[in-house]
Amino acid sequence: MTILPQKQFSERDICTKYITPALERAGWDIATQIRKEFALTNGRVLVRGQLHKIAWQRAKYLLQDSVQEHLGQIA
């Protein structure tokens, strides 16, 4: 396997090749504790009763200790 400089990888490649394996090595269970591409907003925000449209906000990874508890995110 040829190792390329990280500049030549896409963002998805870097997540797959580096971040996900590092989270697994740190003890996170990919199937139950990590959610990828998690939507933080749906493109709408209410500010003082007025609806504003914004770009969708997504976290690359959402780390959860259990189903109800959100521990952190990697944006």
C-alpha positions as CSV (number, residue, x, y, z in Angstrom):
1,M,0.0,0.0,0.0
2,T,1.3,3.4,-1.0
3,I,1.1,6.1,1.7
4,L,0.1,9.5,0.2
5,P,0.4,12.8,1.9
6,Q,-2.8,13.8,3.7
7,K,-3.3,16.7,1.4
8,Q,-4.3,14.2,-1.4
9,F,-7.0,12.6,0.8
10,S,-10.6,13.7,0.8
11,E,-12.2,14.6,4.1
12,R,-14.1,11.3,4.0
13,D,-10.8,9.4,3.4
14,I,-9.2,11.0,6.4
15,C,-12.2,10.1,8.6
16,T,-12.1,6.5,7.4
17,K,-8.4,6.0,7.5
18,Y,-7.4,7.9,10.6
19,I,-10.2,9.2,12.9
20,T,-12.5,6.1,13.0
21,P,-9.6,3.7,13.8
22,A,-8.3,6.1,16.4
23,L,-11.7,6.1,18.1
24,E,-11.9,2.3,18.0
25,R,-8.4,2.1,19.6
26,A,-9.5,4.5,22.3
27,G,-12.3,2.0,23.2
28,W,-15.3,3.5,21.5
29,D,-17.8,0.9,20.0
30,I,-18.5,2.0,16.4
31,A,-21.9,0.2,16.3
32,T,-23.4,1.6,19.5
33,Q,-21.4,4.6,20.7
34,I,-20.5,6.6,17.5
35,R,-22.8,8.2,15.0
36,K,-21.3,9.6,11.8
37,E,-22.6,12.7,10.0
38,F,-25.1,13.6,12.7
39,A,-27.4,16.5,11.9
40,L,-27.2,19.3,14.6
41,T,-29.7,21.6,12.9
42,N,-32.3,21.1,10.2
43,G,-31.6,24.4,8.4
44,R,-34.2,26.4,10.5
45,V,-33.6,28.3,13.7
46,L,-36.1,30.4,15.7
47,V,-34.7,33.7,16.9
48,R,-37.1,35.7,19.1
49,G,-40.1,34.0,17.4
50,Q,-38.9,34.6,13.9
51,L,-37.9,31.7,11.6
52,H,-34.4,32.0,10.0
53,K,-33.0,29.7,7.4
54,I,-29.4,28.7,7.9
55,A,-27.2,26.1,6.3
56,W,-27.5,22.6,7.8
57,Q,-25.1,22.0,10.6
58,R,-23.6,18.5,10.9
59,A,-21.1,16.9,13.2
60,K,-18.7,14.4,11.5
61,Y,-18.9,12.2,14.6
62,L,-21.2,12.2,17.6
63,L,-19.8,10.2,20.6
64,Q,-22.3,8.7,23.0
65,D,-21.7,6.8,26.2
66,S,-25.3,5.5,26.1
67,V,-28.4,6.1,23.9
68,Q,-29.6,9.1,26.1
69,E,-26.2,10.7,27.0
70,H,-24.4,12.9,24.4
71,L,-20.7,13.2,25.4
72,G,-19.2,15.2,22.6
73,Q,-18.9,15.8,18.9
74,I,-16.2,16.2,16.3
75,A,-17.2,18.8,13.8
